[in-house]
Amino acid sequence: MSYIAERRLEEKERRRAEIVDAAEAVATEVGIDAMTMDEVARKARLSRALLYVYFQDKTDLVCAVCERGLEELHRRFVDEAARHPRGLSKVEGLGRAYVAFSRERPVYFEALARLETRPLDATEPDSHEGACIALGDRVHEFMVECIDAGIRDGSIRRDIGTPKLVSFTLWGFMHGIIQLATTKANVMTHHGFGGSELVDQALRMCTRSLQGPAIPAAAEK
């Protein structure tokens, strides 16, 4: 690649990153659903026409935001799992990392919750949507690795089900708990508990349902 071509590519990637930065800033202010391409163009100080040179529509742009979110979520999962010796405690750690991610990176969490992908055979692998699917697969594959580790070391029951199905079930359960803790905070307060207590209860139930024979429940930390 020539020097000029390399500089052009660097400039293109820099501009693309600035647009995604602008989208995150707008989404922080108004939410993913209310975000418009016009608002993103203004925040990025670009013309609307130039914005569409980089992203074909809002869905394409939201996919780019999701790419960042999934990359960060994967890093958090890897870092958290490394802190625990057994598979069961790794899986519980992933649950807590997901809760922290939702609270500390709400725009990413919302973008991922709103993301709607087309059938896989209609998705271009080199598109932002294709990248999201690949990154999402990597996150789930890491969850599967932690579940497999627990089955091997005896901290997770062997009869729990296929690790991939278990990973999706745990994700769906915790995703719903997080949304419930966020949207029904007043209802829970009325009943005498808060979102953190709900999350802790959910994680305890998940951990006990996975518990294998290798160690007593009180010892798995």
Phi, psi and omega in degrees: 000134180288163180300317182295316179296322178295318178296321179295320178295318178298318180295320179297315180293323178296315180295320178298316179297321179296323178293318178295321175303316180295319179298318178298319180295316179295316180297326177297324182281317190238349183095157182297315184298319184276346181298136177239158178296325178299316180296320179295318179300317179295317181296323180276355181058048178234160172286154178299323180297318180292325177303319181286350172290326183267326181225128188287332178196182182296321179300318179298318180292318178298324176299322178294322175296318180296325177304312179299317181297317181291324176298317179291319180299319178298317178299317180297318180298313181298315180296318182292316181298326182294343182277350188239140184278330186248155183301318182298315180291330175297313182297317177299320178298322177297321177299315179292325177294323179293320177297314179299318178302316181296327182276323185271336180232062186298330179294317178296316181298316180294317180300316180294325179291330183270346186296127175239119180256153177283171174306145186302326181286353178255004184259130177283125183302327183268011177272169175297323178296317178297321178296321178298317179298316180295318180291321177298320176299320181295321178297312180293324178298324178291320175301317179299320178301318180292321177295316177302318180299320179293323178294320181293320183273359176086359180280343176241138182300141178286337183266016185289336183126178179293136183306322180294317178294321177298319181297318179290325178295315179297318179299313180298319180297309183290326177298316178295320179298316180299315181294322178296316180297330181278315188270340183244031182301319182294322179295316180294320177300320178301327182266003170094017175214168184241181182298321180296322178294322178297315179298314180299318179296318180297317180293322177297316180295318178298313183298316181291328178289333180273341191311126176265182185276354190292325185217152176291153185304319185292340185271343185275099180228000000 
